[in-house]
Amino acid sequence: MPLTRARRPRRSPVPIALVAAACLLALWVSPARAQQSEADVFVAQAILAYEDRRYDEALAFLRQALAQDPDNLDALYYTGLTLLAQRKPGEAVEPLERARRRAPDDLALLYQLGVAYFSLRDYDRAEEPLSTVFRAQPTADGVGYYVGFMRYRKRDYRGALEALRAGTSTDPDIQQLSRFYAGLSLAALGERDAAAAEVQEALRMQSTSVLAGPAERLRDTVLAPRRRDQRLNVELRAGVTYDTNVMVLPNPSHDPIAEGAREKRDDQASLGELFSARFEYTFLRSGPWEASIGYQYFAIIYNDLPSFNVQSHLGTVGGSYTSKVAGMPWQAAVSYAYDYTILDDDEFLQRHTVGLIGTLVEGPVNLTALQFRYQHKDFSGDAHIPTSDVRDADNWMAGFLHVFRFAADRHLVRVGYQLDVERAEGLPFNYLGHRAIVGGQYTLPWWGTRLRYDFDVHFRNYQHFSAIFPANSPTKKERSDVEQTHVVRIEQPLPAGFTLAAEYQGIIAKSSLPIFSYNRSVFSLILSWQY
């Protein structure tokens, strides 16, 4: 429940007319009484300004109130509250401490003082006032998280779990963080199954994209180009992989949330196996028209972290029309794909994707493709979470790719750009993205060995406040991410339709929120067979 101060009626926000009347009345009373009445009027005006988020104006009124009455309790309290709203916890401490000396048992005042010290990472001083509030009102909005976090830092894991589970909050940020630290506390207590459930739920609330993205990209890298010399095409792939950061843990930082996520998590790397089977049948081939239907199964099994195993079932149908314009071949293609993704044997994500691609071959060297894609994403497990945490979204993407071709496509250079917009049900997940793409392929003159390198960088600017903000900030923080992906691949064709490939995938993600900054390296050795 919200924690607010109980103030006398004369200190409540009042209409402007009553404020003016109070000012006139102050002229008719004794000097000492006039000072007290004028201070109350300034406080009332400050409260109105504070509630309208006019913080500088509120502070000006509060300074006038304290000039009239230096010990005015409401003026001291709202001075601290306004400074916290301005993200100035260091300045908020002094008026809040003065107020505590006058009202040592005021729970709302103790709560704000504790938050100020917590924001300064002075956890020793934050613990006493926040613990006092927790003992008196354990369900006060957010106090369970603050107390649980501080107990976790002191390795009091059972105490932390007690506070995190007793606490409540209407803020989805605090709800997510409470689950996260509850999971870390359970892991420290050796209750790994329960910990996995908590951490997995926390990651689903916010970090699903960074969890699923690398697995999706790895799946895409094992897709082979479609053969056109027969109706049925089959491709089977199997391999081993080593992932240095399966859980997508953040990089070292001074942020308490990110550092808490890293504590006692030395087992984020895992060796695993990957499998892929793709079947495609061209059911229509008539002149310039062609249409096909396909299915692909893809799976990654992590030996040390089985709760992060991924499976995907992908069904596709598409058609194309090929012709010439001014002597240059061109093709228009449309496709639809349905993707059903499973995480740890539970439904994780369903996606519907519609794509339009127009390709023009300008000559033996140049090829240009224009692409538009619409995608609807439906994440599971969102029936009992706040709307702001729901990741279900529509994504629109438009872009182009230009390919320079040499030696009958033995050597390639690729450059491209994509603009994508995501509109999610949970507003904090809305973003505007820009992606730059470069890459190349070189085929060695002996044995047909192919060397390939691809790089893309994705800039995402989130258009609403993040669902997770730094614990040391009393206000929310806008999120912006820059994610770089490097893929280095060596392919060696073998007899009987086999190909052996070694691949390295490196991801460097940097975010304005340290919890989303991470590095990840994936090494894979894959054997494929095509028919």
C-alpha positions in Angstrom: 0.0 0.0 0.0 1.2 3.6 -0.5 3.0 5.1 2.4 2.0 8.7 3.0 2.4 11.1 5.9 -0.6 11.9 8.1 -0.7 15.7 8.2 -3.0 18.1 10.0 -5.9 19.4 7.8 -4.4 22.9 7.7 -1.3 21.5 6.1 -3.2 19.7 3.3 -3.2 21.1 -0.2 -5.8 23.8 -0.4 -7.5 25.7 -3.2 -5.9 28.9 -4.4 -8.7 31.0 -3.0 -8.2 29.7 0.5 -4.4 30.3 0.2 -5.1 33.9 -0.6 -7.6 34.2 2.2 -5.0 32.7 4.6 -2.5 35.4 3.5 -5.0 38.2 4.3 -5.9 36.6 7.6 -2.2 36.5 8.6 -2.2 40.4 8.6 -4.7 40.4 11.5 -3.1 38.1 14.0 -0.2 38.5 16.4 3.4 38.5 15.0 4.2 35.0 16.2 1.0 33.6 14.9 1.5 35.4 11.6 4.9 33.7 11.0 3.3 30.3 11.6 0.3 31.1 9.2 2.6 32.4 6.5 4.8 29.4 6.7 1.7 27.1 6.3 0.6 29.1 3.3 4.0 28.7 1.6 3.9 25.0 2.3 0.4 24.7 0.8 1.6 26.5 -2.3 4.7 24.2 -2.5 2.5 21.1 -2.3 0.5 22.3 -5.2 3.6 23.0 -7.2 5.1 19.6 -6.2 2.0 17.7 -7.3 2.2 19.5 -10.7 6.0 18.5 -10.9 7.1 22.1 -10.8 9.9 21.2 -8.5 12.0 24.4 -8.7 8.9 26.5 -7.9 8.0 24.1 -5.0 11.5 24.5 -3.5 11.2 28.3 -3.7 8.0 28.3 -1.7 9.6 25.8 0.8 12.6 28.1 1.3 10.2 30.9 2.2 8.3 28.7 4.6 11.5 27.6 6.4 12.6 31.3 6.6 9.4 32.0 8.5 9.5 28.7 10.5 12.8 26.8 10.4 11.3 23.8 12.3 8.2 23.5 10.1 7.8 19.7 9.8 5.9 19.7 6.6 8.3 22.2 5.0 11.3 20.0 5.9 9.5 16.8 4.7 8.5 18.2 1.3 11.9 19.8 0.8 13.4 16.3 1.1 10.7 14.8 -1.1 11.2 17.5 -3.8 14.9 17.0 -3.9 14.5 13.3 -4.2 12.2 13.9 -7.2 15.0 16.0 -8.7 17.4 13.1 -8.2 19.4 15.0 -5.5 19.4 12.5 -2.6 22.6 14.0 -1.1 20.8 17.3 -0.6 17.6 15.6 0.6 19.2 13.9 3.6 19.7 17.1 5.6 16.1 18.4 5.7 14.8 14.8 6.2 17.2 14.3 9.2 16.0 17.6 10.7 12.5 16.4 10.3 13.2 13.1 11.9 14.6 14.8 15.0 11.1 16.4 15.4 9.1 13.4 14.5 11.2 10.2 15.0 8.2 7.8 14.7 6.8 9.2 11.4 6.9 6.2 9.1 6.5 8.2 5.8 9.4 10.4 6.8 11.6 7.4 7.8 10.7 5.8 4.4 11.9 8.8 2.4 15.0 9.2 4.5 15.8 5.5 4.0 15.3 5.9 0.2 17.6 8.9 0.2 20.4 6.9 1.9 19.7 3.9 -0.3 20.1 6.1 -3.4 23.4 7.2 -2.1 24.4 3.5 -1.6 24.9 4.3 2.1 23.2 1.1 3.0 24.3 1.1 6.7 22.3 4.3 7.3 19.4 3.3 5.1 18.9 0.0 6.9 17.6 1.4 10.2 14.8 3.7 8.9 13.7 1.3 6.2 13.7 -1.7 8.6 11.6 0.3 11.1 9.0 0.9 8.3 9.2 -2.8 7.3 8.5 -4.0 10.9 5.5 -1.7 11.2 4.1 -2.0 7.7 5.7 -4.8 5.8 3.3 -4.4 2.9 4.1 -0.7 2.4 4.8 -0.1 -1.3 8.4 -1.1 -2.1 9.9 -1.4 1.4 10.1 -5.2 1.2 12.4 -4.9 -1.8 14.7 -2.3 -0.2 15.1 -4.3 3.0 15.5 -7.6 1.1 18.2 -6.1 -1.1 20.2 -4.9 1.9 19.8 -8.2 3.7 21.0 -10.0 0.6 24.1 -7.8 0.5 24.9 -8.9 4.1 24.4 -12.5 3.0 21.4 -12.9 5.2 19.7 -14.9 2.5 16.7 -16.2 4.5 16.0 -12.7 5.9 16.2 -11.3 2.4 13.8 -13.9 1.1 11.4 -13.2 3.9 11.4 -9.4 3.1 11.2 -9.9 -0.6 8.2 -12.2 -0.4 6.4 -10.2 2.3 6.8 -6.9 0.4 4.3 -5.7 -2.2 4.4 -3.0 -4.8 2.2 -1.6 -7.5 5.3 -0.7 -9.4 6.3 -3.3 -12.0 9.9 -2.3 -11.6 9.9 -3.3 -7.9 8.0 -6.5 -8.7 10.6 -7.6 -11.2 13.5 -6.8 -9.0 12.0 -8.6 -6.0 11.6 -11.8 -8.1 15.2 -11.4 -9.3 16.7 -11.1 -5.8 14.4 -13.8 -4.4 15.9 -16.1 -7.1 19.5 -15.1 -6.1 18.7 -15.7 -2.5 17.2 -19.1 -3.2 20.3 -20.0 -5.2 22.6 -19.0 -2.4 20.5 -21.3 -0.1 21.0 -24.2 -2.4 17.3 -24.3 -3.6 18.3 -24.4 -7.2 14.9 -25.5 -8.7 13.0 -22.7 -6.9 15.8 -20.2 -7.8 15.6 -21.2 -11.5 11.9 -20.6 -11.5 12.2 -17.1 -9.9 15.1 -16.0 -12.1 13.5 -17.3 -15.2 10.3 -15.4 -14.4 12.4 -12.3 -13.8 14.2 -12.7 -17.1 10.9 -13.2 -18.9 9.6 -9.9 -17.5 12.4 -7.9 -19.0 15.3 -9.8 -20.6 13.5 -12.2 -23.0 14.9 -10.4 -26.0 18.5 -10.8 -25.0 17.9 -14.4 -24.0 16.2 -15.5 -27.2 18.0 -13.2 -29.7 21.4 -15.1 -29.7 19.7 -18.4 -30.0 17.6 -17.1 -32.9 20.7 -15.8 -34.7 22.5 -19.0 -34.2 19.6 -20.9 -35.7 19.6 -18.5 -38.7 23.3 -19.0 -39.3 22.7 -22.8 -39.9 20.1 -22.2 -42.6 21.4 -23.0 -46.0 20.4 -21.4 -49.3 17.6 -23.2 -51.1 18.5 -25.5 -53.9 16.4 -25.0 -57.1 17.3 -28.1 -59.1 14.7 -30.3 -57.4 11.3 -30.1 -55.8 12.2 -31.6 -52.4 15.1 -30.1 -50.4 16.3 -31.6 -47.2 19.0 -30.3 -44.8 20.1 -31.9 -41.6 22.6 -30.4 -39.2 24.1 -31.3 -35.9 26.9 -29.8 -33.9 28.5 -28.9 -30.6 28.5 -25.4 -29.1 30.1 -23.6 -26.2 28.4 -20.5 -24.8 30.3 -18.3 -22.4 27.2 -16.5 -21.1 24.1 -18.7 -21.4 22.1 -16.7 -18.8 23.1 -13.3 -20.4 24.5 -12.0 -17.1 25.5 -8.3 -17.2 29.1 -7.0 -17.3 30.9 -5.8 -14.1 29.7 -2.4 -13.1 29.1 -0.2 -10.1 25.3 -0.7 -10.4 23.9 -2.7 -7.5 21.3 -4.4 -9.6 23.8 -5.6 -12.2 26.3 -6.6 -9.5 23.6 -8.5 -7.6 22.7 -10.4 -10.8 26.4 -11.5 -11.1 26.9 -12.6 -7.5 27.4 -16.3 -7.0 26.7 -17.0 -10.7 30.0 -18.5 -11.9 28.3 -21.2 -13.9 26.9 -19.1 -16.8 29.0 -20.9 -19.4 28.0 -24.3 -20.8 28.9 -26.8 -23.5 25.9 -28.0 -25.5 24.6 -29.6 -28.7 22.5 -28.1 -31.5 20.3 -29.9 -34.0 18.4 -28.7 -37.1 16.2 -30.4 -39.6 14.8 -28.5 -42.6 12.4 -29.8 -45.2 11.1 -27.7 -48.2 8.9 -28.8 -51.0 8.2 -26.7 -54.1 4.7 -27.5 -55.0 4.3 -24.9 -57.8 6.8 -24.2 -60.6 5.1 -22.7 -63.7 7.0 -20.2 -65.8 7.9 -17.2 -63.7 5.8 -18.4 -60.8 7.1 -20.6 -58.0 5.7 -21.5 -54.5 6.9 -23.7 -51.7 6.1 -24.9 -48.3 8.5 -25.8 -45.5 9.2 -26.9 -42.0 12.2 -26.6 -39.7 13.0 -27.9 -36.3 15.9 -26.4 -34.3 17.1 -27.1 -30.8 20.0 -26.1 -28.5 20.7 -28.3 -25.4 22.9 -26.9 -22.7 24.5 -29.6 -20.7 25.1 -27.5 -17.5 22.1 -25.2 -17.7 19.2 -27.3 -19.0 16.6 -24.8 -17.9 17.8 -22.6 -20.8 17.3 -25.3 -23.5 15.6 -23.9 -26.6 13.5 -25.6 -29.2 11.8 -24.1 -32.2 9.2 -25.3 -34.7 9.1 -23.1 -37.8 6.5 -23.5 -40.6 6.8 -21.4 -43.8 5.0 -20.9 -47.1 6.0 -18.5 -49.8 5.8 -17.6 -53.4 7.8 -15.6 -56.0 7.5 -14.1 -59.4 10.6 -13.6 -61.6 11.0 -11.4 -64.7 13.2 -8.8 -66.4 13.2 -5.1 -66.6 15.5 -3.2 -69.0 17.4 -6.5 -69.5 18.0 -6.9 -65.7 16.5 -9.9 -63.8 14.2 -9.0 -60.9 12.1 -11.0 -58.5 9.3 -10.2 -56.1 8.7 -12.7 -53.2 6.2 -12.9 -50.4 6.4 -15.2 -47.4 4.7 -16.2 -44.2 6.2 -17.9 -41.3 4.9 -19.3 -38.0 7.4 -19.9 -35.2 6.6 -21.7 -32.0 9.5 -21.5 -29.5 9.9 -23.6 -26.4 12.1 -22.7 -23.4 12.9 -25.4 -20.8 10.0 -27.6 -22.2 7.5 -24.8 -21.7 5.9 -22.6 -24.3 7.8 -19.4 -24.6 7.0 -17.5 -27.8 4.7 -17.6 -30.8 5.5 -15.4 -33.8 3.7 -14.7 -37.1 6.0 -13.1 -39.7 5.0 -11.7 -43.1 7.8 -10.6 -45.5 8.0 -8.9 -48.8 11.3 -8.9 -50.8 12.1 -7.3 -54.1 15.4 -8.2 -55.7 17.1 -6.6 -58.7 20.2 -8.0 -60.4 21.8 -4.9 -61.9 24.6 -6.9 -63.5 27.2 -9.6 -62.9 28.6 -7.5 -60.0 25.7 -5.8 -58.3 22.5 -7.1 -56.6 20.1 -5.1 -54.5 17.3 -6.3 -52.3 14.6 -4.3 -50.7 12.8 -5.8 -47.8 9.7 -5.1 -45.7 8.7 -7.3 -42.8 5.8 -7.4 -40.3 6.0 -9.6 -37.2 3.6 -10.2 -34.4 5.1 -11.7 -31.2 3.0 -13.4 -28.5 4.9 -14.3 -25.3 3.5 -16.8 -22.9 3.1 -16.5 -19.2 1.8 -12.9 -19.2 -1.7 -13.5 -17.9 -0.9 -12.6 -14.3 1.6 -9.8 -14.8 1.1 -6.0 -15.0 0.3 -4.6 -18.5 3.6 -2.6 -18.5 5.5 -5.9 -18.3 3.8 -7.6 -21.3 6.2 -8.1 -24.1 3.6 -9.0 -26.8 4.4 -6.7 -29.7 4.1 -5.8 -33.3 7.3 -5.1 -35.2 7.7 -3.4 -38.5 11.0 -3.4 -40.4 12.1 -1.9 -43.7 15.6 -2.1 -45.2 17.9 -2.8 -48.1 20.9 -5.0 -48.8 23.4 -4.5 -51.6 25.7 -7.3 -52.6 28.9 -7.0 -54.6 29.6 -10.3 -56.4 32.9 -11.5 -57.8 34.1 -14.7 -59.5 30.7 -16.2 -60.0 29.6 -15.5 -56.4 32.7 -17.1 -54.9 33.6 -13.8 -53.3 30.9 -11.4 -51.9 30.7 -8.1 -50.1 27.4 -7.1 -48.4 26.3 -3.8 -47.0 22.8 -2.9 -45.7 20.6 -0.9 -43.4 17.3 -1.6 -41.6 14.9 0.6 -39.7 12.6 -1.2 -37.3 9.8 0.0 -35.0 8.5 -2.1 -32.1 5.1 -1.4 -30.5 4.5 -3.5 -27.5 1.6 -3.8 -25.1 4.0 -2.9 -22.3 5.0 0.7 -23.2 8.6 0.3 -21.7 9.4 -2.1 -24.5 8.6 0.3 -27.4 11.6 1.3 -29.4 12.9 2.8 -32.6 15.8 0.8 -34.0 18.5 1.3 -36.6 20.6 -1.6 -37.8 23.8 -1.3 -40.0 25.0 -4.5 -41.8 28.3 -5.3 -43.4 29.9 -8.6 -44.3 31.8 -10.6 -46.8 32.7 -14.0 -48.1 35.9 -15.2 -49.7 36.4 -18.7 -51.3 39.9 -20.1 -51.1 41.3 -21.4 -54.4 42.0 -24.8 -52.9 39.4 -27.3 -51.6 36.6 -24.7 -52.0 37.0 -23.5 -48.4 34.7 -20.5 -47.7 35.6 -17.8 -45.2 32.8 -15.6 -44.1 32.4 -12.6 -41.8 29.3 -10.7 -40.9 28.8 -7.7 -38.6 25.8 -5.8 -37.6 25.1 -3.1 -35.0 21.6 -2.4 -33.8 20.8 0.9 -32.1 17.6 0.8 -30.1 16.1 3.9 -28.5 13.3 3.0 -26.1 10.5 5.6 -26.2 9.2 5.2 -22.7 10.8 4.8 -19.3 12.3 1.4 -18.7 10.5 -1.3 -16.6 13.8 -1.6 -14.7 15.7 1.5 -13.4 18.8 1.7 -11.3 18.1 1.0 -7.7 20.1 4.1 -6.7 17.8 6.4 -8.6 14.5 7.5 -7.2 13.2 8.2 -10.7 13.0 6.2 -13.8 15.6 6.3 -16.5 15.2 6.1 -20.2 16.9 3.1 -21.9 19.0 3.0 -25.0 20.9 0.0 -26.2 23.7 -0.6 -28.8 24.2 -4.3 -29.7 27.1 -5.4 -31.9 27.2 -8.9 -33.4 30.2 -10.5 -35.0 30.0 -13.8 -36.8 33.1 -15.5 -38.2 32.5 -18.7 -40.1 34.7 -21.2 -41.9 33.0 -23.8 -44.2 34.6 -26.8 -45.8 32.5 -28.7 -48.4 32.9 -32.4 -48.1 31.9 -35.3 -50.4 28.3 -36.8 -50.6 26.6 -33.4 -49.8 28.3 -32.9 -46.4 29.7 -29.6 -45.1 31.8 -29.0 -42.0 31.6 -25.5 -40.5 33.3 -23.8 -37.5 31.7 -20.6 -36.3 32.3 -17.9 -33.7 29.6 -15.5 -32.7 30.5 -12.6 -30.5 27.9 -10.2 -29.0 28.8 -6.9 -27.3 25.7 -5.2 -25.8 25.9 -1.8 -24.1 23.0 -0.1 -22.5 22.3 3.1 -20.5 21.0 0.6 -17.9 24.0 -1.6 -16.8 21.7 -4.6 -16.2 21.4 -4.9 -20.0 25.1 -4.5 -20.8 26.7 -7.9 -21.5 29.2 -9.8 -23.5 28.6 -13.2 -25.0 30.8 -15.6 -27.1 29.4 -18.7 -28.8 31.7 -21.2 -30.5 30.2 -23.9 -32.7 31.3 -26.8 -34.8 28.5 -28.0 -37.2 28.3 -30.9 -39.6 25.5 -30.6 -42.2 24.1 -32.7 -45.0 22.0 -31.6 -47.9 19.8 -33.4 -50.4 
